[in-house]
Amino acid sequence: MGIVNAKKQLPREGIKKILVRGTNWIGDAVMTLPAVAAIRQTYPKTAITVLAKPWVAEIYRLSPDVDHVLIFEEPGLHEGIMGKFRIASMLKAASFDIAILLQNAIEAAIITWLADIPIRAGYDSDARGPLLTHPVHRTHAVRQIHQTDYYLEMAKALGCSPPTHGVILKPDTSCDMIAETLLKKYGLGPQDSIIGIAPGAAYGPAKRWFPDGFASVADRLVADLSAHIILFGSSGDLDSAESVRHMTRHTVINLAGESSLREAIAMIACCSLFISNDSGLMHISAALGVPTVAIFGSTNPATTSPVGTNNIVVYKAVPCSPCLKPVCPTDFQCMIQITPDDVYEAACKLLLNRHAPLLH
């Protein structure tokens, strides 16, 4: 028996349409992909639709296990009480057989209950158990494991087979075209060695290593390995990225706040290496199979580290870490103790293991 169990498992026969309620943050969405893969493996001929917020929709669109993506427009058309009735009406008209709720909130259960989806499954968090036909008890133990396993254990408890692959994103032909266009714009080609850096992170500054540290590593990679550096991030990361750009001695390209998520994914896929704080872009890089150096401070690498064997976590286990706080309440030793040498050496190790062209 696994770490969690359900009172009853999902039916296998007669299931034509499954709705999956996706999670609301980019990193979390990436970490749900093995659970979605388990659903797909169990229901190979069933249409799988993911209901997702606009800012994570691209993650599910680039999953090989998803057929359709519906947008949960909140803020917008689906906000407020009337908005919830609108989306429930839309889902009811689609006649889903099963709803599997990867999002933990009670709202997800209320909407699928209003939509009259006959089978509603998910963790019994947020007092939503009575609204679910197939609740899975969320134990203390399951909340301590890696987030990919957290979602996957729920799917397994419902009777889904373990997937044959892990976290995978597959850029489509439009991503290839986007990447080609952007590379030409910045005078780069497929022969160039590109290293991506994501110096920002949502949630709070306690997740962010220092701009001067990123700048130092970037300069060494350019000087020693003739790499081209691209900075990534959302508009909320623009200040962090601009600080890095101003502190570097070499020219770097700053795409923070200038690219859509699809464009960022397309360009990350072109990188030989990606260096990032604990962030959604870190998870995207790993899911694309790009060697990733992940810098952790206030958060817990045991639960949210990038998945795969081609990644290195740089983390100093000081007594107060992981505190999971957005702002450091003390002296920020978890990040202060991480040096540019630590990050540069991790980068070189990954590049050497990959036999990357810039180390030839």
RODO-2510 file (C-alpha; in nm, 4 decimals, decimal comma):
residues 360
     n   res          X          Y          Z
     1     m     0,0000     0,0000     0,0000
     2     g     0,1234     0,3475    -0,0859
     3     i     0,1666     0,6500     0,1361
     4     v    -0,2001     0,7434     0,0752
     5     n    -0,5065     0,5440    -0,0194
     6     a    -0,8567     0,6042    -0,1490
     7     k    -1,1752     0,4390    -0,0257
     8     k    -1,2506     0,3461    -0,3857
     9     q    -1,0674     0,3601    -0,7145
    10     l    -1,1754     0,5148    -1,0401
    11     p    -1,3688     0,3010    -1,2900
    12     r    -1,1759     0,1901    -1,5957
    13     e    -1,4560     0,1138    -1,8403
    14     g    -1,6845     0,3522    -2,0269
    15     i    -1,4767     0,6639    -1,9541
    16     k    -1,4664     0,8921    -2,2581
    17     k    -1,3755     1,2336    -2,1142
    18     i    -1,1655     1,3274    -1,8126
    19     l    -1,1225     1,6771    -1,6726
    20     v    -0,8049     1,7498    -1,4779
    21     r    -0,7977     2,0671    -1,2680
    22     g    -0,4430     2,1931    -1,3002
    23     t    -0,2474     2,3816    -1,0376
    24     n    -0,2059     2,7588    -1,0438
    25     w     0,1717     2,8142    -1,0349
    26     i     0,4195     2,7344    -1,3105
    27     g     0,6489     2,5182    -1,0992
    28     d     0,3575     2,3306    -0,9445
    29     a     0,2070     2,2737    -1,2892
    30     v     0,5322     2,1176    -1,4112
    31     m     0,5421     1,8945    -1,1049
    32     t     0,1894     1,7641    -1,1772
    33     l     0,2958     1,6243    -1,5155
    34     p     0,3861     1,2729    -1,3899
    35     a     0,0378     1,2482    -1,2361
    36     v    -0,1147     1,3549    -1,5680
    37     a     0,1043     1,0941    -1,7397
    38     a    -0,0290     0,8304    -1,5005
    39     i    -0,3846     0,9274    -1,5922
    40     r    -0,2992     0,9072    -1,9610
    41     q    -0,1339     0,5667    -1,9234
    42     t    -0,4393     0,4329    -1,7421
    43     y    -0,6851     0,5822    -1,9927
    44     p    -0,4952     0,5733    -2,3249
    45     k    -0,8024     0,6288    -2,5442
    46     t    -0,9797     0,8819    -2,3238
    47     a    -0,9817     1,2545    -2,4042
    48     i    -0,7963     1,4374    -2,1267
    49     t    -0,8723     1,8061    -2,0793
    50     v    -0,6910     2,0288    -1,8297
    51     l    -0,8617     2,3298    -1,6737
    52     a    -0,5888     2,5838    -1,6001
    53     k    -0,5238     2,9506    -1,5331
    54     p    -0,3898     3,1408    -1,8383
    55     w    -0,0361     3,1800    -1,7044
    56     v     0,0189     2,8036    -1,6716
    57     a    -0,1785     2,6911    -1,9759
    58     e     0,1339     2,6571    -2,1936
    59     i     0,2757     2,3965    -1,9557
    60     y    -0,0187     2,1696    -2,0137
    61     r    -0,0364     2,2469    -2,3862
    62     l     0,3209     2,1194    -2,4232
    63     s     0,2552     1,7984    -2,2320
    64     p     0,2292     1,4939    -2,4610
    65     d    -0,0365     1,3525    -2,2277
    66     v    -0,2934     1,6329    -2,2613
    67     d    -0,5471     1,6586    -2,5448
    68     h    -0,7143     1,9910    -2,4672
    69     v    -0,6683     2,2892    -2,2347
    70     l    -0,9581     2,5006    -2,1062
    71     i    -0,8778     2,8430    -1,9638
    72     f    -1,0030     2,9374    -1,6175
    73     e    -1,0324     3,3131    -1,6686
    74     e    -0,9859     3,4473    -1,3187
    75     p    -0,9477     3,7397    -1,2980
    76     g    -1,1953     3,7930    -1,5771
    77     l    -1,4968     3,6012    -1,6992
    78     h    -1,4867     3,3396    -1,4228
    79     e    -1,4204     3,5538    -1,1159
    80     g    -1,6788     3,6010    -0,8425
    81     i    -1,9849     3,3895    -0,7683
    82     m    -2,1435     3,4397    -1,1097
    83     g    -1,8139     3,3538    -1,2769
    84     k    -1,8057     3,0211    -1,0955
    85     f    -2,1542     2,9429    -1,2195
    86     r    -2,0421     3,0330    -1,5736
    87     i    -1,7491     2,7957    -1,5697
    88     a    -1,9549     2,5227    -1,4034
    89     s    -2,2149     2,5591    -1,6787
    90     m    -1,9434     2,5332    -1,9445
    91     l    -1,8041     2,2171    -1,7849
    92     k    -2,1504     2,0658    -1,7483
    93     a    -2,2154     2,1163    -2,1196
    94     a    -1,8920     1,9300    -2,1979
    95     s    -2,0231     1,6138    -2,0216
    96     f    -1,7085     1,4979    -1,8488
    97     d    -1,7188     1,1524    -1,6908
    98     i    -1,4482     1,2153    -1,4294
    99     a    -1,2899     1,5214    -1,2715
   100     i    -0,9483     1,4728    -1,1089
   101     l    -0,8552     1,7709    -0,8945
   102     l    -0,4820     1,8285    -0,8694
   103     q    -0,5476     2,1725    -0,7240
   104     n    -0,6106     2,1431    -0,3494
   105     a    -0,8638     2,4242    -0,3003
   106     i    -1,2282     2,3659    -0,2085
   107     e    -1,3245     2,5885    -0,5021
   108     a    -1,2194     2,3170    -0,7473
   109     a    -1,4530     2,0692    -0,5797
   110     i    -1,7425     2,3171    -0,5684
   111     i    -1,7119     2,3979    -0,9392
   112     t    -1,7038     2,0331    -1,0503
   113     w    -1,9933     1,9530    -0,8132
   114     l    -2,1965     2,2391    -0,9657
   115     a    -2,1015     2,1030    -1,3091
   116     d    -2,2639     1,7683    -1,2212
   117     i    -1,9521     1,5738    -1,3132
   118     p    -2,0517     1,2335    -1,1730
   119     i    -1,7084     1,1237    -1,0491
   120     r    -1,4983     1,3815    -0,8618
   121     a    -1,1617     1,2737    -0,7218
   122     g    -0,8816     1,4437    -0,5327
   123     y    -0,7187     1,4987    -0,1968
   124     d    -0,9650     1,5635     0,0860
   125     s    -0,7947     1,8932     0,1739
   126     d    -0,9707     2,2209     0,2572
   127     a    -1,2753     2,0389     0,4012
   128     r    -1,3834     1,9388     0,0515
   129     g    -1,4085     1,5652     0,1148
   130     p    -1,7929     1,5579     0,1203
   131     l    -1,7990     1,7117    -0,2308
   132     l    -1,5793     1,4342    -0,3709
   133     t    -1,7062     1,0936    -0,4753
   134     h    -1,3521     0,9527    -0,4602
   135     p    -1,1616     1,1364    -0,1866
   136     v    -0,7988     1,0550    -0,1115
   137     h    -0,6927     1,1222     0,2457
   138     r    -0,4074     1,3730     0,2520
   139     t    -0,1794     1,2390     0,5235
   140     h     0,0960     1,4286     0,7018
   141     a     0,3482     1,1921     0,5416
   142     v     0,2453     1,2724     0,1841
   143     r     0,2950     1,6430     0,2500
   144     q     0,6612     1,5782     0,3320
   145     i     0,7591     1,4106     0,0041
   146     h     0,8621     1,5677    -0,3254
   147     q     0,5784     1,7556    -0,4938
   148     t     0,5922     1,5374    -0,8055
   149     d     0,5333     1,2344    -0,5842
   150     y     0,2656     1,4213    -0,3878
   151     y     0,0487     1,4509    -0,6977
   152     l     0,1475     1,1121    -0,8361
   153     e     0,0587     0,9316    -0,5129
   154     m    -0,2950     1,0648    -0,5390
   155     a    -0,3290     0,9362    -0,8944
   156     k    -0,1913     0,5965    -0,7911
   157     a    -0,4285     0,5766    -0,4951
   158     l    -0,7157     0,6264    -0,7388
   159     g    -0,5954     0,3249    -0,9394
   160     c    -0,3832     0,4944    -1,2049
   161     s    -0,0761     0,3080    -1,3245
   162     p     0,2685     0,4588    -1,2564
   163     p     0,3851     0,6435    -1,5694
   164     t     0,6624     0,5145    -1,7903
   165     h     0,8162     0,8621    -1,8098
   166     g     0,8725     1,1436    -1,5634
   167     v     0,8466     1,5188    -1,6019
   168     i     0,8476     1,5937    -1,9739
   169     l     0,7713     1,9016    -2,1810
   170     k     0,7822     1,8664    -2,5586
   171     p     0,8155     2,1932    -2,7521
   172     d     0,6127     2,1869    -3,0731
   173     t     0,6969     2,3231    -3,4171
   174     s     0,5726     2,6697    -3,3222
   175     c     0,8308     2,6746    -3,0419
   176     d     1,1017     2,5854    -3,2920
   177     m     0,9944     2,8746    -3,5147
   178     i     0,9833     3,1146    -3,2177
   179     a     1,3327     3,0114    -3,1103
   180     e     1,4728     3,0508    -3,4609
   181     t     1,3247     3,4007    -3,4901
   182     l     1,4522     3,5145    -3,1502
   183     l     1,7983     3,3694    -3,2021
   184     k     1,8298     3,5594    -3,5313
   185     k     1,7082     3,8787    -3,3609
   186     y     1,9975     3,8617    -3,1153
   187     g     2,2564     3,7457    -3,3672
   188     l     2,2711     3,3885    -3,2384
   189     g     2,2555     3,0607    -3,4224
   190     p     2,2241     2,6898    -3,3439
   191     q     2,6031     2,6617    -3,3287
   192     d     2,6277     2,9078    -3,0377
   193     s     2,6490     2,7863    -2,6788
   194     i     2,3780     2,9582    -2,4782
   195     i     2,3464     2,9600    -2,1009
   196     g     2,0244     3,0789    -1,9432
   197     i     2,0074     3,2493    -1,6049
   198     a     1,6887     3,3146    -1,4076
   199     p     1,7834     3,5488    -1,1202
   200     g     1,4278     3,6144    -0,9996
   201     a     1,1674     3,4084    -0,8169
   202     a     0,8084     3,4648    -0,7148
   203     y     0,6906     3,4325    -0,3549
   204     g     0,9571     3,6552    -0,1996
   205     p     1,3213     3,7710    -0,1836
   206     a     1,4235     3,4835     0,0465
   207     k     1,4243     3,2602    -0,2649
   208     r     1,6597     3,4884    -0,4576
   209     w     2,0362     3,4592    -0,4630
   210     f     2,2235     3,7876    -0,5099
   211     p     2,2485     3,9696    -0,8468
   212     d     2,6234     4,0212    -0,8038
   213     g     2,6656     3,6468    -0,7602
   214     f     2,4797     3,5736    -1,0839
   215     a     2,6789     3,8476    -1,2586
   216     s     3,0096     3,6995    -1,1399
   217     v     2,9152     3,3527    -1,2639
   218     a     2,7931     3,4931    -1,5951
   219     d     3,1208     3,6794    -1,6515
   220     r     3,3275     3,3681    -1,5819
   221     l     3,1176     3,1578    -1,8188
   222     v     3,1597     3,4148    -2,0948
   223     a     3,5328     3,4636    -2,0352
   224     d     3,6269     3,1000    -1,9829
   225     l     3,3821     2,9191    -2,2100
   226     s     3,2771     3,1779    -2,4713
   227     a     2,9160     3,1309    -2,3685
   228     h     2,6308     3,3619    -2,4588
   229     i     2,4168     3,4573    -2,1579
   230     i     2,0403     3,5112    -2,1703
   231     l     1,8507     3,6346    -1,8647
   232     f     1,4986     3,4983    -1,8175
   233     g     1,2048     3,5952    -1,6009
   234     s     0,8608     3,7516    -1,5847
   235     s     0,7900     4,1228    -1,5582
   236     g     0,8070     4,0746    -1,1818
   237     d     1,1677     3,9596    -1,2202
   238     l     1,2737     4,2578    -1,4296
   239     d     1,4514     4,4404    -1,1461
   240     s     1,6549     4,1311    -1,0560
   241     a     1,7489     4,0690    -1,4187
   242     e     1,8399     4,4337    -1,4812
   243     s     2,0609     4,4319    -1,1721
   244     v     2,2495     4,1316    -1,3088
   245     r     2,2814     4,2918    -1,6510
   246     h     2,4254     4,6137    -1,5074
   247     m     2,6752     4,4251    -1,2901
   248     t     2,8206     4,2068    -1,5653
   249     r     3,1329     4,3127    -1,7519
   250     h     3,0160     4,1360    -2,0658
   251     t     2,7091     4,1887    -2,2793
   252     v     2,4134     3,9711    -2,1842
   253     i     2,0654     3,9470    -2,3363
   254     n     1,7794     4,0279    -2,1007
   255     l     1,4471     3,8644    -2,1918
   256     a     1,2897     3,9169    -1,8475
   257     g     0,9495     4,0766    -1,8924
   258     e     0,9981     4,0741    -2,2696
   259     s     0,8839     3,7227    -2,3571
   260     s     0,5700     3,5164    -2,3230
   261     l     0,5898     3,1836    -2,1426
   262     r     0,5898     2,9993    -2,4763
   263     e     0,8763     3,2177    -2,6000
   264     a     1,0687     3,1584    -2,2784
   265     i     1,0170     2,7820    -2,3090
   266     a     1,1315     2,7910    -2,6712
   267     m     1,4503     2,9759    -2,5778
   268     i     1,5253     2,7703    -2,2655
   269     a     1,5110     2,4608    -2,4878
   270     c     1,8033     2,6113    -2,6853
   271     c     2,0256     2,6419    -2,3765
   272     s     2,3237     2,4193    -2,3012
   273     l     2,2774     2,4982    -1,9322
   274     f     2,0317     2,6827    -1,7085
   275     i     2,1107     2,8483    -1,3745
   276     s     1,8182     2,9467    -1,1568
   277     n     1,6768     3,0120    -0,8145
   278     d     1,3957     2,7814    -0,7020
   279     s     1,1370     2,8985    -0,9540
   280     g     0,8936     2,7895    -1,2203
   281     l     1,1559     2,8422    -1,4910
   282     m     1,3897     2,6081    -1,3022
   283     h     1,1274     2,3327    -1,3273
   284     i     1,0654     2,4101    -1,6953
   285     s     1,4367     2,3808    -1,7723
   286     a     1,4616     2,0406    -1,6043
   287     a     1,1440     1,9212    -1,7785
   288     l     1,2994     2,0172    -2,1117
   289     g     1,6039     1,8067    -2,0284
   290     v     1,8362     2,1077    -2,0037
   291     p     2,1122     2,0611    -1,7414
   292     t     2,0075     2,2828    -1,4522
   293     v     2,1894     2,4399    -1,1579
   294     a     1,9252     2,5112    -0,8930
   295     i     2,0027     2,7534    -0,6101
   296     f     1,7998     2,6987    -0,2927
   297     g     1,7757     2,9192     0,0150
   298     s     1,4526     2,9402     0,2148
   299     t     1,2744     2,6566     0,0352
   300     n     1,3214     2,2836     0,0683
   301     p     1,5064     2,0948    -0,2083
   302     a     1,3684     1,7702    -0,0692
   303     t     1,0201     1,8718    -0,1844
   304     t     1,0690     2,1123    -0,4771
   305     s     1,4075     2,0400    -0,6376
   306     p     1,4160     1,9973    -1,0178
   307     v     1,3392     1,6413    -1,1220
   308     g     1,5909     1,4351    -1,3166
   309     t     1,9518     1,3224    -1,3036
   310     n     2,0970     1,6108    -1,5034
   311     n     2,0598     1,8730    -1,2318
   312     i     2,2659     1,9977    -0,9373
   313     v     2,1149     2,1681    -0,6328
   314     v     2,3338     2,4277    -0,4614
   315     y     2,2127     2,4510    -0,1028
   316     k     2,3638     2,5328     0,2354
   317     a     2,1850     2,3509     0,5169
   318     v     2,2060     2,6242     0,7803
   319     p     2,0072     2,5601     1,1017
   320     c     1,7144     2,7857     1,0081
   321     s     1,6704     2,6566     0,6531
   322     p     1,4349     2,5626     0,5010
   323     c     1,2179     2,8217     0,6762
   324     l     0,9734     2,8546     0,3823
   325     k     0,9365     3,2254     0,4556
   326     p     0,9139     3,4858     0,1780
   327     v     1,1453     3,7287     0,3572
   328     c     1,4421     3,6247     0,5711
   329     p     1,3748     3,7195     0,9359
   330     t     1,7417     3,6858     1,0401
   331     d     2,0740     3,7155     0,8564
   332     f     2,0087     3,5308     0,5248
   333     q     2,2969     3,2881     0,5785
   334     c     2,1313     3,0267     0,3544
   335     m     2,2103     3,2499     0,0553
   336     i     2,5152     3,4376     0,1864
   337     q     2,7057     3,1099     0,2242
   338     i     2,6506     3,0217    -0,1423
   339     t     2,9481     3,1572    -0,3362
   340     p     2,9975     3,2232    -0,7077
   341     d     3,2572     2,9442    -0,6990
   342     d     2,9900     2,7001    -0,5787
   343     v     2,7590     2,7862    -0,8671
   344     y     3,0339     2,8065    -1,1308
   345     e     3,1756     2,4671    -1,0321
   346     a     2,8279     2,3094    -1,0465
   347     a     2,7787     2,4608    -1,3916
   348     c     3,1100     2,3244    -1,5194
   349     k     3,0382     1,9802    -1,3768
   350     l     2,7069     1,9613    -1,5609
   351     l     2,8589     2,0860    -1,8845
   352     l     3,1406     1,8324    -1,8591
   353     n     2,8943     1,5490    -1,7920
   354     r     2,6924     1,6582    -2,0932
   355     h     3,0048     1,6835    -2,3108
   356     a     2,8777     2,0266    -2,4117
   357     p     3,0474     2,1927    -2,7114
   358     l     3,1708     2,4871    -2,5024
   359     l     3,3930     2,2541    -2,2991
   360     h     3,5527     2,0912    -2,6026
***
